[in-house]
Amino acid sequence: MIVLTTLAYGTVHYWALGVFSITAAGIVCLWCVDGMVLRSLQISVNPLQWPLLGLIVLGMVQLLPLRSAADNAGLALPLSHSLSLDPYSTRLVLVQLIALSIFFMATLTFTDTPRRLRSLARTITIFGFLLAMFGLTQSFTTDGTRVYWFRQLSQSTAFGPFINRHHFAGYMELAIAIPLGLLFSGAIEPYKRPLYAFAAMLMGVSLIMTNSRGGIISLAVEILFLVVIAGPGLRRGEASRGQRLRAVLLRGGLAVGLVVVLFVGVLAVGGANVFSRFLGTVNAADPTTGRSHFWSVTMDVIKAHPIIGSGLGSFSVIYTRYDSRNGMYRLEQAHNDYLQILSDAGIIGGLLGLTFLVILFRKGFARRNTSDKFRSGVATGALAGCFAVLVHSAFDFTLHTTSNALLFLILAAMATLGQRVDEGGGHRKRRRRASAQVSQPDHLQA
């Protein structure tokens, strides 16, 4: 599904969301069959699942018919009187959230051996490399208005299989994180490093070629994040202060080398006009290209619906009501995921999102402290990828694309998996009889 959701235009159309949801239901069926065969239903107790489940419950509450007719915010709304101002969109978002949660939970539960973790990391790296090649090839052979060379676009600039080039940049921020995390942590064999470095270089070049300012800023932040936290040299009690300083300087040199290689690669692939186009996109009158106005309108929505929000997915409906301009401009997203979750889900949704992030980085940093270098490198890279997308989310809405949200959650799972995926960590082998199984932290058999 990492591959298929991406190739299906990022899974933003109804037909693709339908296939994605049916596949999630299939995962549940296979999960139940697995439980019957093993006579034990395996469930992860990773606390990252709870904020997601809380958001699903909040969406269900928003569908309750508890709104009076006087609370329509001046909009012609259906007669259901649900708390959500757009119950149809809220149901659609709930289906998407439930499907994403199923894949997230399955990743936490069934990535239970070092071999499976390595397979997942390799899949993301190899597919990211191939996707970068495809995106670059398409950008050279089209004018940016066609996807797969046959679908003509009229209102956006495509890159790769994505209708919006910013979403491709967001996906590359996530995909490049795994090879970069392994390289900066020194977690792979020397003879493999050139392959991982070349894959990361191509992904970085393709990201820069999108001309997404948010994507380029996020990539820079991602590299800086890795310089600061990657490698064993920062772990307490493992090295002297001088050794830790040398480790940071070594990673800093690696980062500088990576930036130089990316700069040269972009010049070689796209020419000097790539950077002139990037700089030329800045509007001196409004550097945010309209986002400041979008955000001010979103703040008005938040003030009007502060507790549980206006409803998941309802932003496009309610935006015109609070737009201080002519009111004829329809905006689908707020171009800031933090403001939009407060708009759609209120303070409760904001607290759920904050809880998810706190748990993610606390558990992720804790999981890095292991003797398994590969496990530590994966956790480091996964945290860097999540951090980069969270920075990008302040300017765009890449996580509203299903493929990006799925990969984000998979990286979050990889960053917080328990010790059973450590090499030589005594991970539990799956057996036929539940009575012979031993419970592990973050993993239960019911």
Disulfide bonds with the S-S distance in Angstrom:
none
